[in-house]
Amino acid sequence: MIKVDNLSYSFPQKDLYKNISFTLEEGQHCAFIGTSGSGKSTLIDIIMDPDRYMFDGKLEINSNCRIGYVSQFSELDKIKEVTVFDYIGEKFIKLQNELTSICTEMETSSDLDPLLEKYQQALDAFDAIGGDNYESNINKKLNLANLIKHENRRVSELSGGEFKLIQVIKEMLISPDLMIMDEPDVFLDFENLNSLKNLINSHRGTMLVITHNRYLLNHCFDKIVHLENMELQEFDGRYMDYNFFLLQCKIELQELAITDNEEIERNEILINKLRTIATSNSEAARGKALNARVKIQERLEARRIKAPFVAIKQPDICLVTANEIEETIALKVKDYSLAFDDMLLENVTFEIKSSDKVALIGPNGTGKTTLLRDIFENNHESIEIHEDVEVTYLSQLQGEGLNESNTILEEFLIAGFNTSQEVQSYISNYGFEGEVINQKIEALSGGEKNILQLAKVSASRANLLLLDEPTSHLDTYSQIALEKAIENYKGAILMISHDFYTIANCMDFVLIIKDKTIRKMSMQKFKKMIYASHFDRDYLEMEQKKKSIETKIELALKDTDFVLAKVLSEELEELIKLL
């Protein structure tokens, strides 16, 4: 379906790919992963419109290949006032109307040949996208996504998550040879995420999907393409098998590295001795011995650092507070109500203590973001914030937290940093190094912008963080780094999230919106609820055990106990087979 061979491409500011190659076979469902800013979306753009880009290498894709595409950016506001059914069936309805129009024209025309040819072309196009059964196919997909009740609703009335699913259905129904999706899961609630999983798994065609969502990665794909440090590798198999493969590589490489380091040190001593001898003795043999030893050293050095897929740069997210306060009620919400056209929340009451980590969850469109904004603005009579509490806010709309026309340097100087050196030192912990601080924020990837927002949140040193979908666009490594930062944070957090893993790994309890109110739910009950709706039997327990073993392996590697690491990896392999 696709063949990429030794492709290289660079921006003026940075190199993206260096001789990368992969193939995508017919019928494969491929997850495209890699750290934020590694160039995944750009590679998708190159595949879709190669003539726009000056790249080296080869890209082979059939000229007749019909591509369905779902962008990571929703454009719900640009959609006309049409029903869900008409929006999904737009191409079918247009061709159907064209066929009807041609037939009407034939009734009065004396020259039928060009009309017959035109009719046949339209009919072929209609048949190519499965036109005969398009109405029933739309209903089947809407049923699968649990959206059949919205069939006659205006598209403009849908939530962002519902509209994303409608976009996926619309593209799938034209029977594309290749379906490409760029982070289709961003901002989807649990139910809509499950619907997306069902849609992906029901699709019989070839798929290439950029995603960082661990639920989808573990349940939807039979091939992994991983772009990292300008290089790419492909893996035929499940995401959890691929992760295990990387872990095995890490154990082997770290064990080799110790041996290599010892060999490099011995070699360096020999090179210095040979260099000393060569300067006082001009025999050719001495020079050859020195050159041979230098080449050995170069090979050892290359092997030591050649680990682009295990030496992944994880940002050092560190959430700190300048004013850690004693255990008290940091936030009190009492009899809070919210209405737009309809009542969304009614007489909501809850409290958050000064060290609580709390997830706010609920379906798309139930008022979560508005509640968070009202708390941040603190001008609502139902909201009370403790006088010693300082609040900062991370918006899911990145343009609110960042001025995208600024460079990274300008953004942090405005935020209170004094010098470019101070900014450089701080921002390097988050993966922004060297000249990249002079790059415009608008040129960054979605994940890089979110990392930048987290860096600003941390720099505020507030003791109550309001985080609206902080894991959106983040790669899995950054998600894990954020989870660790949340666990270690000494203040309070109220976080809107639909990421089950992040909630389960670092939250104390959940506030769940249901029937226009908010109720407190323990983590144990939350896990049971998700378990009942979204996971296979015993999946959660095995996932927790898997995480525990992986942590033990990491600790064994820190202690250079490779025997224990290998024993644990065998135990992990057996668990993965069960998963």
C-alpha positions in Angstrom: 0.0 0.0 0.0 2.8 2.4 0.9 6.6 2.0 0.6 9.0 4.6 2.0 12.6 4.0 1.2 15.6 6.0 2.6 13.6 9.1 3.0 15.3 12.2 4.5 13.7 15.6 5.2 14.7 18.7 7.1 13.2 22.0 8.2 15.4 25.1 8.3 15.5 24.8 12.1 16.0 21.1 12.5 16.5 17.7 10.8 13.4 15.4 11.0 14.3 12.2 9.2 17.5 10.5 8.2 17.1 7.6 5.6 13.9 6.2 7.1 12.1 3.3 5.5 8.9 1.3 6.1 6.2 -0.5 4.3 2.5 -0.7 4.9 0.7 -3.8 3.6 -2.9 -4.0 2.5 -5.3 -4.5 5.5 -2.8 -3.6 8.2 -3.9 -1.4 11.1 -0.7 0.6 11.9 -0.1 2.8 14.9 2.3 5.6 14.2 4.1 6.6 17.5 7.0 8.8 18.6 7.8 11.7 20.9 6.2 15.1 20.3 7.9 17.1 17.6 9.6 14.1 16.0 7.8 14.8 12.7 4.9 12.3 12.6 2.3 14.8 11.2 4.8 16.1 8.7 5.4 12.6 7.4 1.6 12.1 7.0 1.5 15.4 5.0 4.3 14.1 2.8 2.4 10.9 2.1 -0.7 12.7 1.3 0.8 15.4 -0.9 4.4 14.5 -1.8 4.7 17.2 -4.5 4.6 19.9 -1.8 7.9 18.7 -0.2 11.5 18.6 -1.3 12.7 15.3 0.3 15.4 12.8 -0.5 14.6 9.1 -1.0 11.6 7.4 -2.4 7.9 7.3 -1.6 5.8 4.8 -3.5 2.0 5.0 -3.3 -0.4 3.9 -6.0 -1.6 7.0 -8.0 -5.2 5.7 -7.8 -5.0 5.2 -4.0 -8.1 6.8 -2.4 -7.2 8.3 1.0 -9.5 9.0 3.8 -8.1 11.6 6.3 -9.1 12.8 9.7 -7.2 15.8 11.1 -6.2 16.2 14.7 -7.9 19.6 14.5 -11.7 19.8 14.7 -13.4 22.4 12.6 -16.9 22.0 13.9 -17.5 25.8 13.8 -17.0 25.8 10.0 -19.8 23.2 9.4 -23.0 24.4 7.8 -26.4 23.7 9.4 -26.8 20.2 8.1 -28.0 17.0 9.8 -25.6 14.3 10.9 -26.9 11.9 8.3 -26.5 14.5 5.4 -23.0 15.5 6.6 -21.8 11.9 6.6 -23.6 11.1 3.3 -22.5 14.3 1.6 -20.4 12.6 -1.2 -23.1 9.9 -1.8 -25.9 12.5 -2.0 -24.0 14.7 -4.3 -23.3 11.8 -6.8 -26.9 10.6 -6.5 -28.1 14.1 -7.4 -25.7 14.3 -10.3 -27.0 10.9 -11.6 -30.6 12.1 -11.3 -29.7 15.4 -13.1 -28.0 13.6 -16.0 -31.1 11.3 -16.4 -33.4 14.4 -16.5 -31.1 16.0 -19.1 -31.2 12.8 -21.2 -35.0 13.0 -21.5 -34.7 16.2 -23.7 -31.3 15.9 -25.3 -30.7 14.9 -28.9 -27.0 14.1 -28.3 -26.9 11.2 -25.8 -23.3 10.0 -26.2 -21.6 12.6 -24.0 -24.3 12.3 -21.4 -24.0 8.5 -21.3 -20.3 8.8 -20.8 -20.8 11.4 -18.1 -23.5 9.2 -16.5 -21.1 6.2 -16.5 -18.3 8.2 -14.9 -20.6 9.3 -12.1 -22.0 5.8 -11.7 -18.5 4.3 -11.5 -17.6 6.9 -8.8 -20.8 6.1 -6.9 -20.1 2.3 -7.0 -16.4 2.8 -6.0 -17.4 4.2 -2.7 -20.1 1.6 -2.0 -23.0 3.9 -3.0 -25.7 1.2 -3.4 -25.9 0.6 0.4 -24.8 3.9 1.7 -27.9 4.6 3.8 -27.8 1.3 5.7 -24.0 1.6 6.0 -24.3 5.0 7.6 -26.8 3.6 10.1 -24.6 0.6 10.9 -21.6 2.9 11.7 -23.8 5.2 13.7 -25.1 2.2 15.7 -21.5 1.0 16.2 -20.4 4.4 17.5 -23.6 4.6 19.7 -24.6 7.8 17.8 -27.7 6.6 16.0 -29.9 8.8 18.2 -28.1 11.8 16.7 -28.9 10.9 13.1 -31.3 13.8 12.5 -29.5 16.3 14.8 -27.7 19.4 13.4 -24.0 18.8 13.3 -23.5 22.2 15.0 -25.3 20.8 18.1 -22.8 18.0 18.6 -20.0 18.0 21.2 -16.4 18.1 20.0 -16.0 14.4 20.7 -19.2 13.4 18.9 -18.2 15.5 15.9 -14.8 13.7 15.8 -16.5 10.3 15.6 -18.8 11.7 12.8 -15.7 12.7 10.9 -14.2 9.2 11.3 -17.4 7.6 10.1 -17.7 10.0 7.1 -14.2 9.1 5.9 -14.6 5.4 6.5 -17.8 5.2 4.4 -16.1 6.3 1.2 -14.3 3.0 1.2 -10.7 4.5 1.2 -7.8 2.3 0.1 -5.9 4.0 3.0 -7.4 5.6 6.1 -5.1 8.1 7.8 -6.0 9.7 11.1 -3.9 12.2 13.1 -4.7 11.9 16.9 -8.4 11.2 16.4 -8.7 10.4 20.1 -7.9 13.9 21.5 -10.6 15.1 23.9 -12.8 12.1 23.5 -14.6 11.0 26.7 -14.6 7.3 27.8 -17.7 6.4 25.9 -16.6 8.1 22.7 -13.2 6.6 23.0 -14.7 3.2 23.2 -16.8 4.0 20.1 -13.6 5.0 18.3 -12.0 1.7 19.2 -15.0 -0.1 17.8 -14.9 1.9 14.5 -11.2 1.2 14.1 -11.5 -2.5 14.7 -14.5 -2.8 12.4 -12.7 -1.2 9.5 -11.4 -3.7 7.0 -9.1 -1.4 5.0 -5.5 -0.3 5.7 -5.1 2.3 8.4 -2.2 4.6 9.5 -3.1 6.3 12.8 -1.0 8.7 14.9 -2.0 8.2 18.5 -0.6 8.3 22.0 -3.7 6.9 23.6 -2.7 3.8 25.5 -6.2 2.3 25.5 -6.3 2.4 21.6 -2.7 1.3 21.3 -3.3 -1.8 23.4 -6.6 -2.7 21.6 -6.6 -1.7 17.9 -3.3 -2.3 16.1 -1.3 -5.1 14.5 1.7 -3.0 13.4 3.8 -0.3 15.0 5.8 2.4 13.2 8.0 4.3 15.7 9.7 7.5 14.7 12.4 8.7 17.2 15.7 10.7 17.0 15.4 11.1 13.2 15.2 7.3 12.7 12.3 4.9 12.2 11.7 1.3 12.9 8.7 -0.9 12.2 7.3 -3.8 14.3 4.7 -6.3 13.2 2.7 -7.1 16.3 0.8 -5.5 19.2 1.9 -2.4 21.0 2.5 -4.2 24.3 4.7 -6.7 22.5 6.6 -3.8 21.0 7.1 -2.2 24.4 8.4 -5.5 25.7 10.8 -5.7 22.7 12.1 -2.2 23.6 12.6 -3.2 27.2 14.6 -6.3 26.2 16.7 -4.1 24.0 17.3 -1.7 26.9 18.5 -4.6 29.1 20.9 -5.9 26.4 22.2 -2.5 25.5 22.9 -1.5 29.1 24.7 -4.7 29.7 26.7 -4.2 26.6 27.4 -0.6 27.6 29.2 -1.6 30.8 31.4 -4.0 28.9 31.9 -1.4 26.2 32.8 1.3 28.7 35.5 -1.0 30.2 36.8 -1.8 26.7 36.8 1.9 25.7 38.8 2.8 28.8 41.4 0.1 28.0 41.4 1.1 24.4 41.9 4.8 25.3 45.0 3.9 27.3 46.4 1.9 24.4 45.7 4.7 21.9 47.5 7.2 24.1 50.5 4.9 24.4 50.6 4.3 20.6 50.3 8.0 20.0 53.3 8.7 22.2 55.3 6.0 20.5 54.2 7.2 17.0 55.4 10.8 17.7 58.9 9.6 18.5 59.0 6.7 16.0 58.0 7.2 12.3 57.7 3.5 11.4 54.7 2.9 9.2 53.7 -0.1 11.3 53.3 2.1 14.4 51.0 4.5 12.5 48.9 1.5 11.2 48.6 0.1 14.7 47.4 3.5 16.0 44.9 3.9 13.1 43.5 0.4 13.6 43.1 1.0 17.3 41.3 4.4 16.7 38.9 2.7 14.3 38.1 0.1 17.0 37.4 2.9 19.4 35.1 4.6 16.9 33.1 1.4 16.5 32.8 0.9 20.3 31.6 4.6 20.7 29.1 4.2 17.9 27.7 1.0 19.4 27.5 2.6 22.8 25.3 5.6 21.6 23.4 3.8 18.9 20.1 3.4 20.7 17.6 5.8 19.1 14.5 3.8 20.3 15.6 3.1 23.9 17.4 6.3 24.6 14.2 8.3 24.3 14.2 11.8 25.7 11.6 12.0 28.4 10.9 15.5 29.7 11.7 16.2 33.3 8.3 17.6 34.3 8.5 19.0 37.8 5.5 20.6 39.4 6.5 22.7 42.4 4.9 25.1 44.8 6.4 28.1 46.5 3.9 28.0 49.3 3.1 24.6 50.7 0.2 25.1 53.2 -1.0 22.9 56.0 -3.8 20.4 55.4 -6.9 22.6 54.9 -9.8 23.1 52.5 -8.2 24.7 49.5 -11.4 24.9 47.3 -15.0 24.9 48.3 -17.8 24.8 45.7 -21.4 25.1 47.1 -24.7 25.1 45.2 -23.0 25.9 41.9 -25.3 25.8 38.8 -24.5 26.2 35.1 -26.8 26.6 32.2 -26.5 27.6 28.5 -29.5 26.6 26.4 -30.2 23.8 28.9 -29.3 23.3 32.5 -25.9 21.4 32.6 -25.1 21.5 36.3 -27.5 22.1 39.2 -26.7 22.8 42.8 -23.3 21.2 42.7 -21.3 21.0 46.0 -17.8 19.6 46.7 -14.6 20.3 48.5 -10.9 19.8 47.7 -8.2 19.7 50.4 -4.8 21.4 50.0 -3.0 18.1 48.9 -5.8 16.3 47.1 -5.3 15.1 43.5 -8.8 15.0 41.9 -10.0 14.1 38.5 -13.1 15.7 37.1 -14.8 13.4 34.6 -18.0 13.2 32.6 -19.3 13.1 29.0 -18.3 15.7 26.4 -20.4 18.9 26.7 -21.4 18.6 30.4 -19.8 21.8 31.6 -16.4 20.6 33.0 -14.3 23.3 31.3 -16.7 26.1 32.2 -16.6 25.0 35.8 -12.8 25.0 35.8 -12.7 28.5 34.2 -15.1 29.8 36.9 -12.9 28.4 39.6 -9.8 30.1 38.1 -11.6 33.4 37.6 -12.9 33.1 41.2 -15.8 35.6 40.7 -18.7 33.2 41.3 -20.6 33.4 44.6 -20.7 29.6 44.8 -16.9 29.3 44.7 -14.6 29.9 47.7 -10.8 29.6 47.5 -8.6 29.6 50.6 -6.8 32.9 51.1 -3.3 31.2 51.1 -4.0 29.3 47.9 -2.5 30.5 44.6 -4.2 29.2 41.5 -2.9 28.5 37.9 -4.7 27.2 34.9 -3.8 25.0 31.9 -6.3 25.4 29.1 -7.1 22.7 26.6 -7.1 25.5 24.0 -3.3 26.0 23.7 -3.7 29.5 22.2 -5.1 30.7 25.6 -2.1 29.7 27.6 0.5 30.6 25.0 1.0 33.5 22.6 1.8 31.6 19.5 3.3 34.6 17.7 6.0 34.7 20.4 9.3 32.7 20.4 9.7 30.3 23.3 12.3 32.7 24.7 9.9 35.7 24.5 7.1 33.7 26.1 9.2 32.8 29.2 10.8 36.3 29.6 7.2 37.7 29.6 6.4 35.0 32.2 9.0 36.4 34.6 12.3 34.9 33.7 15.2 37.4 33.7 17.7 36.3 31.1 17.9 34.0 28.0 20.4 31.8 29.9 17.9 31.4 32.7 15.2 30.4 30.2 17.5 28.1 28.4 18.5 26.3 31.6 14.9 25.9 32.7 13.3 24.9 29.4 16.0 22.4 28.5 14.6 20.1 31.2 11.4 19.9 29.1 13.3 18.9 25.9 13.7 22.3 24.3 17.4 22.7 23.7 19.8 25.0 21.8 18.5 27.3 19.2 14.9 25.9 19.5 14.2 28.6 22.1 14.2 31.1 19.3 11.5 29.2 17.4 8.0 30.6 17.1 5.5 28.7 19.2 3.1 28.4 16.3 5.7 26.1 14.6 5.6 23.6 17.4 3.6 20.4 17.4 0.5 20.0 19.6 2.4 17.9 22.1 5.3 20.4 22.3 2.9 23.2 23.0 1.3 21.2 25.8 4.7 20.5 27.3 5.5 24.2 27.1 2.2 25.0 28.9 3.2 22.5 31.6 6.5 24.2 31.9 4.7 27.6 32.4 2.4 26.0 35.0 5.3 24.7 37.0 7.1 28.1 36.8 4.1 29.8 38.4 4.8 27.8 41.6 1.1 27.8 42.5 -0.4 25.5 45.1 -3.6 24.7 43.3 -3.4 23.6 39.7 -6.4 23.5 37.4 -5.5 21.3 34.5 -7.9 20.9 31.5 -6.9 17.8 29.5 -3.2 18.1 30.2 -2.3 14.8 28.5 -3.9 15.8 25.1 -1.3 15.5 22.3 1.4 14.3 24.7 3.4 11.2 23.7 3.3 8.2 26.1 6.7 9.1 27.6 5.5 12.6 28.4 2.3 11.2 29.8 4.2 9.0 32.2 6.5 11.9 33.1 3.4 14.0 33.9 2.0 11.2 36.1 5.2 11.1 38.1 5.2 14.9 38.5 1.5 14.9 39.7 2.3 12.1 42.3 5.2 14.2 43.7 3.4 17.6 43.7 2.8 18.9 47.2 -0.2 21.1 46.3 -3.8 20.4 45.2 -4.8 19.5 41.6 -8.2 19.5 39.9 -7.8 17.9 36.5 -10.2 17.3 33.7 -9.1 14.1 31.9 -10.5 11.3 29.8 -7.2 9.3 30.0 -8.0 6.3 32.2 -4.3 5.4 32.8 -3.4 8.9 34.1 -6.4 9.0 36.4 -5.8 5.5 37.7 -2.1 6.1 38.2 -2.0 9.3 40.1 -5.4 10.6 41.3 -6.8 10.3 44.9 -10.4 10.3 43.9 -12.8 11.2 41.1 -15.6 13.8 40.7 -18.0 12.4 38.2 -20.7 14.4 36.4 -24.0 12.6 36.0 -27.6 13.7 35.8 -26.6 17.4 36.1 -24.8 16.9 39.4 -21.3 15.9 40.6 -20.7 13.1 43.0 -17.5 11.9 44.6 -16.2 8.5 43.7 -13.3 6.5 45.2 -10.6 5.2 42.9 -11.6 1.7 43.6 -15.2 2.3 42.4 -13.9 4.3 39.4 -11.7 1.4 38.3 -14.6 -1.0 38.7 -16.8 1.2 36.5 -14.2 1.5 33.8 -13.4 -2.2 34.1 -17.1 -3.1 33.6 -17.5 -0.9 30.5 -14.2 -1.0 28.7 -11.8 -3.8 29.6 -11.7 -7.6 29.3 -11.9 -9.8 32.4 -8.9 -9.3 34.8 -7.3 -6.8 32.4 -6.9 -4.1 35.0 -5.3 -6.4 37.6 -2.9 -7.7 35.0 -2.1 -4.2 33.8 -1.2 -3.1 37.4 1.0 -6.2 37.8 2.7 -5.5 34.5 3.5 -2.0 35.6 4.8 -3.3 38.9 7.2 -5.7 37.1 8.3 -3.0 34.7 9.2 -0.8 37.7 11.2 -3.6 39.3 13.1 -4.1 36.0 13.9 -0.3 35.9 15.3 -0.5 39.5 17.3 -3.7 38.6 18.8 -1.8 35.7 19.7 1.1 37.9 21.6 -1.3 40.2 23.1 -3.0 37.1 21.6 -6.3 38.3 21.1 -7.8 34.8 20.5 -11.3 36.1 17.4 -10.1 38.0 16.3 -7.9 35.1 16.3 -10.9 32.8 14.4 -13.0 35.2 11.8 -10.3 35.7 11.6 -9.8 31.9 10.7 -13.5 31.5 8.0 -13.1 34.1 6.8 -10.0 32.2 6.7 -11.9 28.9 4.4 -14.6 30.4 2.0 -11.8 31.7 1.9 -10.1 28.3 0.9 -13.4 26.7 -2.1 -13.4 29.0 -2.9 -9.8 28.2 
